[in-house]
């Protein structure tokens, strides 16, 4: 399986389809043209489109005031299959697979999950069946589920965090999974009146918005036993407010796509520590090392986090050199994150070696956005960095050098970017500069760019 964000542009999807070479695609009919429009040499042989309206239960169509047609043919006539595709309904009429067909083994690839990794364009992370199941079992053991668990899936399932919490762990915990098409506070608070979650995985901005809306509408958050936050730093003040409002625990965890993605988490009890990413999951080993020498640093000192365990990925798809840079000969995964351990071996994130920007829980490759910016003739050069936000995560900001004789128009440049990359990757601010700080070899120093932008005072909150 290869998961894709349905909001990706055609250009973004083209790179990935060129890379993985999928022969079959199952797509939302509204964006099927992105796939049918791919060049013939990379377009899948079989493209099946799913019509979300005809797939809805009758009661949901009624609630949304959509036309009701009992016959499948009438529904398809009403909505029409996407041109150049075969309707999903036709695919599911196929005969069952032959029982003698070869079954996957634990070490076969189950999923290619694309990630920005540490640098460059998205890479396919090869996750095996063992990776996914072991990581799910770790989460199950951590939660120690009861018979009445209800998990709200507000995170997209094409994201490693949303997939593991919303599919693997939810299944292993035998939980009721409540799916949301988007982070819609109206839908979430309405659902709470019927089925209250016991476990709510999300990112800090979602918790903040939910608390504010619940307070405004007089909706209680009590009964949410565990709020499991990830993908960006969790402010300690948010933890205190949430736990007071819900009566449950809010904990921060840590992971990366290359670990399917869970690595560590705070205990779901009074021993959790705000500002820390917890302790390693079961069967997960860690080291804190000097990134230059690979030697372990003394306890309490800063170093790069290395991870080893059954959830560690098999490598990057068709990128042996990148894999060798990330996995040591002894099997340790170099995370690129600088951490320190306290006296009880709780892990605290200090900084990142890698320059990937984390916004809204998603990874943004600066290189990808810079390429899009420099494709416009008003731009001579550009550097894209993440500016920290008080609520957690980062804002995507671009420092742009105008082309000779041109004036950079921020609105025009952002509209140009919308046609090249997904909306969350488009810089929220574009700052015009005369030049960019560079190394002796002429390489733009993004860290210096970031420092200069923060020092300018333009982003003071």
N, C-alpha and C positions, 0 to 999 in steps of 0.2 A: 504494500500500500504506500502511496505517496500522497500526503495531504497538502492542499494548497489553500491559501486565503482566497475566497471567491471575489474579493475586492481588488485583487492584484490587476495591474494593467496588462494589456497584451504583451508589452515589451518585457515585463517582469516574468510572465509565464513562459515566454519564448525561451529565455535563458535556461529555465529549469527543465523544460521539455527537451531542449537540445541536450541537456546534461543527462537526464535519467532515461529518456527514450521510451516512455510508456507506450504500450500498444493499445490499451483500453483506457478510456476516460469516462467517468460518471460525473456529470456536471449539472449545476443549477441552470435551468433553461434560459433564464434571463441573461446569463453571461456566456452562453454556449458559443457565441460568435467569436469569443477570444480563442477558443480551441479550434473551431472549424476554420477559422481564418489563419491558422498557422501554416507555414510553408509545407508543401506536400511531403518533403523528406523528413519532417519531424512531427507531422500531425498523426495522432493515434489512428490505427486502422478501424477501431470501433469506438464511437462516441454515443453514449446514452445520456439523455437529458431527463431530469426530474422536475416535474411540475409541482411546485409546493402547494398550490391551491387544490389540485385534484388529489394530492396525497393527504390532505387534512381530513380528520374525522368529520363526519357530517355535523356534529354538535359545534365544532369549532368554526366551521364555515357559517353556520347559523349565527353564532355569536359575533362574527366579524361582518355579518350582513353580506356574505358573498353568495352568488347564485348557486342554488342547489340543483344538481342533476344526478339522478340515481344511476343512470347508465354510464359506464366508463366511456363509451364511444361519444356520448353527448358531452361529457366533460372535456374530452380531448378536442372535440369540435369547437367547444366554447373557448378554450384557451389556445389550442393548437400546439403541436410539438415544435421545438426549435428547429429551424431549417438545417438540414444536413446531419440530423441526429436521429437515433432510434429511441422511442419513448421507453422509459424505465419499466412501465407496465408490461411491455412486450418482453423485456429481458427476463422478468421474474416468472414468465410462463415456461421458461426453458426446463428441460428435464434435469433431475438431480445429477450431480457428478457421480461418475462410476466409483463404487466403494473401493475398487482396487487402485484408484488413482493415488500416486505417491503423496504421502502426507508430509508436512514440514517437520523438521527436527528442531530441537531446542536452539541449535546454533545457526539455523537458517535465518536470513534477514526477514523480519516481519514488517519493517517500516523504514522508509527513507524520510527523515524529518529535516527539512531545509532550515538552515540557520546561517546567520552572518558569521558565526564562529568568532574568531579573534580579529580577522581582517578580511577585506576584499568582498567579492560577490558571494551570495548564498552558496553554501556547500551542503551536499546531501549527507546527513548523519545516518550511518547504517546501524539500526537498532534491531537486535535479534529477538526471537521469541523469549529467550532466557532473560535478556535485558528487561523486557517489558514486564514479564511475570514476576521476576525477582523484585523489581522496584515496586510493583503493586503489592506484593506480599509484605514488603517493608512498611508501606503505608498502612496496610491492614493491621499489622502488629502494633504500630504506633498508636492507631486509633483505638484498638481493642473494641470493635463495634458491638453495640447491643442489637436487639432484634427490631428496633424502630428507627434506624438511622434514615434521615432524609438529607440528601445532598443537593444543594442548588448549584446548577452549572451555568454560571453567568460568564465564564471565560470561554473563548472560542475553542472548539475541539481540535482545530488544526494547529493549535499552539501546544507545545510539549506539556506545559503545566496544566492546561485545560484538559488535554487528552488523558493524562495520568489520573488526575483527581476526578474527572468527570466520566471516565470510561473504565480504566483498569481497576482503580481502587474502589470505585462505586460498585462495580460488579462483584469484586471479591468480598466486599463488606455486606453484600446482599441488601444494599440500600435502595430506597426509592430515589430515583434521579429525576429532578425537575429541570427541564431544559428551557433556556431562554434564548430567543433569536438574537438579542442584543442586550446591552446593559441599559435597560429601561426601568427607571424607578417606579413608574406607574404599574408595570407588569409585575415587578418583584413584590411591591407592597400589596398588590391585589392577590398575588399567589399566597402571601403569608396568611391571609385571612382564611384560606382553605387548608393549606399544608405548610406548616412552619418548618424551616430547616433546622436540623440539629448540627449540621456541618456546613459552613459557608466559606469555600475557598475563593479568594479574590485578591485584588491589589489595593494598596492604601487609598487611592482616590475614590474607588468604589465604596469602601467602608465609610469614608467621610461623607460622600453624597447620600448614602443610605441613612446614616445617622441624622443628617440634617433634615432630610425629607420625612423620616419617621417622626422626628420631634415636631416638625411643622404640622403633620397630619394627625398627631396623637396616636401613632401606631407603636405598640410595644415591641421591643426586640428581644424580650425575655424568652428563653427557650432555645436560643442559638448557643449550643454548648461550646462549640469550637469554631473560631474564625482563624483560618490558616492563610497567612499572607505570604506572598512570594513575589519574585520577579523584580522587586525594587526595595530600597530600604524602608523600614517601617518606623515612623516617628514614635518615640516613647509616649508622648502626650496623647497620641491617637489611641494607643493601647489602653491607657488609663480611662479615657472617655468611653471607649467601647465596652470595656469590662464593667464599668459602672452602669451603662445603659442596658447591657444584655444579661449580666449576671454570670456570663460564661468566660472562657479564656480566649484571648487573642494572642497568637504566637506567630513568630516569623520563622520561615524555613529558607532553605537555599538549595539551588540546583542549577543545572545547565543541560541543554539538550543532549549533550554528549554522555549524560548519565541518566537519561530516560525519564525525567530529569533529576529525581530527588537524591540529595546527598546528605543533608542534615536538617534538623528541625528542633525547635524547643519542645521540651516535654509538655504534654497537655495537662498540666497540673500547676500547683503553687511554686514549683521550682523553676518555671520559665523565667527568662530574663529579657527584658526589653532592651533593644540595642544590640542583641546578639542573634546569630543565626542558629543557635542551639548546638547540639552534639550530633555526631554521625549516626545515621540509621544503622540498624542491625546489619551485620556482614559487610560493613563499609569501613575500610581503613583509610586514614589520612596521614599526611606528613606536611609539615611546614618547613620549607627549605629556602635557602638562598637561591634566587632564580639564576644567578650567574654561575655558581659552583655546583648546585644540586645537592649541597650538604645541608643536613638538618640544622635549624637555628635553635639556640637555647630557648627553653620555655619562656613565654611572655614577650619574646621579640617578634618583630614583623618578618614575614616571609611569604613566599608563594604557596598556595594551597595545592597539594597533589592528592589525588584520589585513586583508590583501587577498590573494586568490588564487582559483584556479578552484574551490576547495572551499567558498568563502563562499556561504551559503544565499541563496535567492531572496526571502526575507522571511517574516513570520509570516502564517499562514493567516487571511484576513479581518481583519487588524489592521494597517491601513496606518499608523496613528499610532504604534503600537509599533515597526513596521519603520523608520519615519523617525527614531525616537529611537536606534535601534541601528545603522543604516547611514547613514554621512554622504553628502552629495550627491556626493562624489568616489568613493564606493564602499568606504570603509573600514568595517570592522566594529569597533564599540566593544565590547571584551570585558568591561569592568567590573572587570578585574583590574589591580592595581598591581604593577609589576615594575621591575627595574633590569637593565641590561646590564653585564657585567664587561668587562675590557679586550679579551677575545677574542670578545665579543658572545654569550656564553652568557647565557641568560635565567634570572633568579631571581624567583620569585613572592614578593612582600612582603606583600600584603594584598588584600582584596577590597572593591570599592566595593559590590557587590551583597550582599544579605543572605541569599541562598540558603544553606541548610545542606547540607553534603556528609557523608553518613553511609553507610558501606559502599559508597562509590562512586556512590550515588544522590543526586539533588538533592531536597531537601525545601523546599517553599515555606512560610515561616513563616505567611504569611497564611492559607493553607489549613488549617493545624493550629489556628491561633487561632480561626478561624471554628467549627471543630468543638468546641473547648473551650467557647466562649461560648454554644453551643447548649444547654449543661447549665445548669439553673436555680441550681446552687450557685456559678456563676462570674459575677462582675460584669465582669471584664476579664482579659485575658491577653496575655502577650508570649512568643513562642517564639524561642529563639536556639540557636546551636551552641556547645558548650563543647569546646575542643580535647582530643583524647585522645593519650596518649604514643605509641601505636602508629600514629598518623596518623588523619586524618578527624576527625569531631566527634560528640559525643553530643547528641541532641535533648533540650533542657531547656525546661520551661515555667515562667514566673513567673506566678502566678495570684493575683488579688485576689478574695477571697470575696464573694459577694452578701450584702447586709445580713441579719444573723441566721442565716447558714448557716455550716457548718463543712465545709471541703473535705476529702473523703475520697479520697486518691490512688488507691486501688485502683478505687473506683467510677468515678472520672473517666477513668482509663485504659481501663477496660472500655467506657465510653461512646465513647471515641475509636476503639476497635477496630471499631465499627460504622460509623464515618464515613470513616476513611482506612486505607490499607494499613499493615500492622504496623510497617514500618520508619520510618513517619512519626510514630508514637505516641511522645510524650515518654517517655524512660527515667526521667527524674526530674521531679517536679512540686514546685516550691518556692512556699509560700504567702507572700505579701508584703502589706503594708498598702496600698501604692500603687506606681505605676510612674513612672519618670522621663519627663517629657514636654517637648516644645518649647513655645514661647510660644503656638503655635496649638493646643496640646493633643494633638499627635501623639506617640505612644509612641516613645521613642528606644531602639530595640533595642540599639544599640551600647552605650549606658549600662547597659542591663539586663545585657548580657553582662559588662561590666566589673565591675558590682557583684556578680554571682554568682561570678565568678572571685575577686574580692577577699575574699569571705566565707570562703574557705578550705574550703567544703564539698566542693569538687571536687578538692582536692589529691590527687595520686596517690602 
